[in-house]
Amino acid sequence: MIRSACAVAWLVVCFSSTLPAQSPGSAADSADVLVLDHDFTTTGEVVRVFLYDMQVYRAELSTEDVSLQIRARSNSGTKTLRVYPIFGSRSSGVTVAEIYPDQDGEYEIRPVSLQGSRTSTRLRLYRDVSESRRRLTAMSRPRWEIGVELGGGWHSGFVQSNVAPPIGSEPSAGKDIELCLTARSAPKSQRFGMCVLGVSHQSQNRAPSVMWVYTEPRLGILLGRDQYGYSSWEAGPLFRFGVGIDASSSTARTFAPGVFLARHIRTSKAAAGWTLQLSYHRAFFHGFTTAGTGDPVTPKSHRVSLGIGWYR
């Protein structure tokens, strides 16, 4: 009986000492990690530290009205990191900022007062574990990018009626300009994008101008090494469907298959970026009729355009 009681008591002591030991481990997994603790005492003093891509760091400075000057130690293509001050932190006598690297590398850090002179302060640099996890989670989820595009170009012109025009008055090549609200899926090797809603003004010599409202699906294939968020090339087919709202025919429509080549310019996976796009369309027009008989006519034209877009 005494031996059984001792065995039970021993098991109780073992479990009571083991279970609480598990909670500090889980708490430590979410605790911030101190990366650097340094006192700046001399003018122009610099400290070097290695920072990792896709992590979030929090810098705490012991003095007010101080910012950080951070630059990559090597200029061999290392991307500039982003530093965001946390407003309201100076009311407690300290300065706090969040640091977002977009590339692994060694960086040089020095404090700078808001008046532009160097200052003495103590820097504590932490890796913010919870914010780093949020950043990694957000970047791992596919998300759509929204943007706007402005473009213009040349088209070969088309006859809006098959009545023979007077000599010297045949329609000839013209110009067009367009504005479009766009969307595209997350950067992957293949992705879908489209002009959701666009407006185009098409003019040509010796023929009425036409205003079009259109939509344009695109199927792109990313080219090159940087196909997961950074600058890259993209190419693929596109298909335009439009309706004329200011044309000689009240039922004017267009279908224009084609191809495009785009260069996406961005500095990080999460940052907004610019896009330059060259496209070609083979346009087919419907809804125009022969004067007098009303027979349908389907003119055709070639179209080349160059556009610039901004995406977020």
C-alpha positions in Angstrom: 0.0 0.0 0.0 2.8 2.4 0.9 4.7 1.5 -2.3 1.5 2.2 -4.4 1.1 5.6 -2.7 4.7 6.5 -3.3 4.4 5.5 -7.0 1.3 7.7 -7.4 2.9 10.6 -5.6 6.0 10.3 -7.9 3.8 10.3 -11.1 2.0 13.4 -9.9 5.3 15.2 -9.2 6.6 14.3 -12.6 3.5 15.5 -14.6 3.2 18.7 -12.6 6.8 19.5 -13.3 6.6 18.6 -17.0 3.4 20.3 -18.2 4.3 23.9 -17.2 7.7 23.5 -18.9 5.9 23.3 -22.3 4.3 26.7 -22.1 7.5 28.7 -22.0 8.6 27.0 -25.2 5.5 28.1 -27.0 5.7 31.6 -25.6 9.4 31.8 -26.7 8.4 30.9 -30.2 6.4 34.1 -30.5 8.8 36.3 -28.4 10.8 39.0 -30.2 14.5 38.1 -30.7 17.2 40.6 -29.8 19.5 41.0 -32.8 21.6 43.9 -31.8 22.2 46.1 -28.7 24.6 48.9 -29.3 25.5 52.3 -27.8 26.5 55.0 -30.3 28.9 57.4 -28.6 31.0 59.0 -31.3 30.0 61.1 -34.4 29.8 59.0 -37.5 29.8 55.7 -35.7 28.4 52.8 -37.8 27.3 49.3 -36.8 26.9 46.4 -39.2 24.3 43.8 -39.0 23.0 41.0 -41.2 19.2 41.2 -42.0 17.1 38.5 -43.6 14.6 38.9 -46.5 10.8 38.8 -45.6 11.4 39.4 -41.9 10.2 42.4 -39.9 12.6 44.1 -37.5 11.8 46.7 -34.8 14.4 49.3 -33.9 14.2 51.1 -30.5 16.3 54.2 -29.9 16.8 55.6 -26.4 16.5 59.3 -27.6 13.7 61.3 -29.3 13.8 63.0 -32.7 16.1 60.4 -34.2 15.9 58.4 -37.4 18.0 55.6 -38.8 20.2 55.8 -41.8 20.5 52.3 -43.3 22.3 51.3 -46.4 23.6 48.0 -47.8 27.3 47.4 -47.2 27.7 46.1 -50.7 26.3 48.0 -53.7 26.2 44.8 -55.8 22.5 44.9 -56.5 21.2 44.8 -52.9 17.7 46.3 -52.8 17.0 49.2 -50.5 15.1 48.2 -47.4 12.1 50.1 -46.1 12.0 51.9 -42.7 8.7 53.1 -41.2 8.6 55.2 -38.0 5.9 54.3 -35.5 4.0 57.5 -34.7 3.3 58.2 -31.0 6.5 56.4 -29.8 8.3 59.6 -29.1 5.9 60.6 -26.4 7.6 58.0 -24.1 11.0 59.5 -24.8 12.1 56.8 -27.3 12.0 56.4 -31.1 10.7 53.2 -32.6 10.8 52.2 -36.3 10.0 49.1 -38.2 12.4 47.8 -40.8 11.4 45.6 -43.8 14.2 44.1 -45.8 13.5 42.6 -49.2 16.8 40.8 -49.7 19.3 39.0 -47.5 22.4 41.1 -46.8 24.7 43.0 -44.5 23.7 46.6 -43.7 25.3 49.6 -42.1 23.2 51.5 -39.5 23.8 54.9 -38.0 21.5 57.2 -36.1 20.7 60.6 -37.5 18.8 63.4 -35.7 15.9 65.0 -37.5 18.0 68.2 -37.8 20.5 66.2 -39.9 23.4 65.9 -37.4 24.7 62.7 -35.8 23.6 61.9 -32.3 24.5 59.6 -29.4 21.9 57.0 -28.6 21.3 53.4 -27.7 19.9 51.1 -30.3 18.1 47.8 -29.6 17.2 45.9 -32.7 14.7 43.1 -32.5 13.3 40.6 -35.0 9.6 40.9 -34.6 8.5 37.3 -34.7 4.7 37.8 -34.9 5.0 40.5 -37.6 7.4 38.4 -39.6 5.0 35.6 -39.6 2.2 37.9 -40.8 4.4 39.1 -43.6 5.4 35.6 -44.7 1.7 34.5 -44.6 0.6 37.5 -46.6 3.3 37.0 -49.3 2.5 33.2 -49.5 -1.2 33.9 -50.3 -1.9 34.5 -54.0 -3.5 37.9 -54.4 -4.7 40.0 -57.3 -3.1 43.2 -58.4 -5.2 46.2 -59.3 -4.0 48.9 -61.7 -4.7 51.5 -64.4 -3.2 51.7 -67.9 -2.8 54.5 -70.4 -1.9 53.8 -74.0 -1.9 54.9 -77.6 -0.9 53.8 -81.0 -1.5 53.4 -84.7 -4.1 51.5 -86.7 -4.3 50.8 -90.4 -7.8 52.3 -90.8 -11.0 50.7 -92.1 -13.9 51.6 -94.2 -17.2 52.0 -92.4 -19.3 51.3 -95.5 -18.6 49.3 -98.7 -19.9 52.1 -100.9 -17.0 53.2 -103.1 -15.7 56.5 -101.8 -14.7 59.3 -104.1 -11.2 59.2 -105.5 -8.8 60.6 -103.0 -11.1 60.3 -100.0 -10.5 56.7 -99.0 -10.0 56.2 -95.2 -6.4 55.8 -94.2 -4.4 55.0 -91.1 -5.2 56.8 -87.9 -4.4 57.0 -84.2 -6.1 55.9 -81.0 -5.7 56.6 -77.3 -7.1 54.5 -74.5 -7.5 54.4 -70.7 -8.3 51.2 -68.8 -8.9 49.8 -65.3 -7.1 46.5 -65.0 -6.6 43.5 -62.8 -4.2 40.5 -62.9 -3.6 37.5 -60.7 -0.6 36.9 -58.5 2.9 36.7 -60.2 3.4 33.0 -61.2 4.8 31.3 -64.2 1.4 31.6 -65.8 -1.4 34.0 -64.9 -4.6 35.6 -66.0 -5.1 39.3 -66.4 -7.5 41.6 -68.1 -8.6 45.1 -68.8 -11.8 45.1 -66.8 -13.3 48.3 -68.3 -11.6 50.5 -70.9 -12.5 53.5 -73.1 -10.8 54.1 -76.4 -11.0 57.0 -78.9 -10.1 55.9 -82.5 -9.6 58.4 -85.2 -8.6 58.1 -88.9 -8.2 60.4 -91.8 -11.3 61.0 -94.0 -13.6 58.9 -91.9 -15.6 59.4 -88.7 -13.9 58.9 -85.3 -15.2 56.1 -83.1 -15.4 55.9 -79.3 -15.2 52.3 -77.9 -16.0 50.8 -74.6 -14.2 47.5 -74.3 -12.8 44.6 -72.1 -9.7 42.6 -72.8 -8.8 39.3 -71.2 -5.1 38.3 -71.3 -3.2 35.1 -70.7 0.4 35.8 -69.8 3.5 33.6 -69.4 6.2 35.2 -67.2 9.7 35.0 -68.7 13.1 35.2 -67.0 14.4 34.3 -63.6 12.6 36.9 -61.5 9.1 35.5 -62.0 7.9 35.5 -58.4 7.4 39.2 -57.7 10.3 41.2 -58.9 10.9 42.8 -62.3 10.2 40.4 -65.1 9.0 40.0 -68.7 5.6 38.7 -69.7 4.1 37.7 -73.0 1.0 36.0 -74.3 -2.3 36.2 -76.2 -5.1 38.7 -75.6 -8.7 39.2 -76.9 -10.5 42.5 -77.1 -14.3 42.8 -77.2 -15.7 46.3 -77.7 -18.9 48.3 -78.4 -19.0 51.6 -80.3 -20.8 54.4 -78.4 -20.0 57.2 -80.9 -19.9 55.7 -84.3 -21.6 56.0 -87.7 -23.4 52.7 -86.8 -25.4 52.4 -83.6 -24.6 48.7 -83.4 -20.8 48.9 -84.0 -18.8 46.1 -82.4 -15.3 44.9 -82.5 -13.4 41.6 -81.8 -9.6 41.9 -81.8 -7.4 39.0 -81.0 -3.7 39.7 -80.6 -0.5 39.3 -78.6 1.4 41.4 -76.1 4.8 41.8 -74.6 5.2 43.5 -71.2 8.0 44.5 -68.9 7.1 44.7 -65.2 9.3 47.0 -63.2 9.2 46.7 -59.4 11.7 46.8 -56.5 10.2 44.1 -54.2 7.6 41.4 -54.0 5.2 43.6 -52.0 5.8 47.0 -53.6 3.7 48.7 -56.3 5.2 48.6 -59.7 5.1 50.0 -63.3 4.4 48.0 -66.5 5.4 48.9 -70.0 3.4 47.0 -72.7 3.6 46.6 -76.4 0.6 45.0 -78.1 -0.7 44.0 -81.6 -4.3 43.5 -82.5 -6.0 42.1 -85.7 -9.3 43.9 -85.4 -12.6 42.7 -87.0 -15.5 45.2 -87.0 -19.2 44.3 -87.1 -22.4 46.3 -87.2 -21.6 48.5 -90.3 -23.9 48.2 -93.3 -23.9 49.0 -97.0 -25.6 52.3 -97.7 -28.9 51.7 -99.6 -29.1 47.9 -99.3 -28.4 47.5 -95.6 -26.1 44.5 -96.3 -23.6 43.9 -93.5 -19.9 44.7 -94.0 -17.0 43.5 -91.9 -14.0 45.7 -92.2 -10.6 44.7 -90.8 -7.6 46.6 -89.6 -4.2 46.2 -87.9 -3.4 47.9 -84.7 -0.1 48.5 -82.8 -0.1 50.3 -79.4 2.3 51.1 -76.6 1.1 51.6 -73.0 2.2 52.3 -69.5 0.5 50.9 -66.4 0.7 51.2 -62.6 -0.3 48.3 -60.4 -0.7 47.8 -56.6 
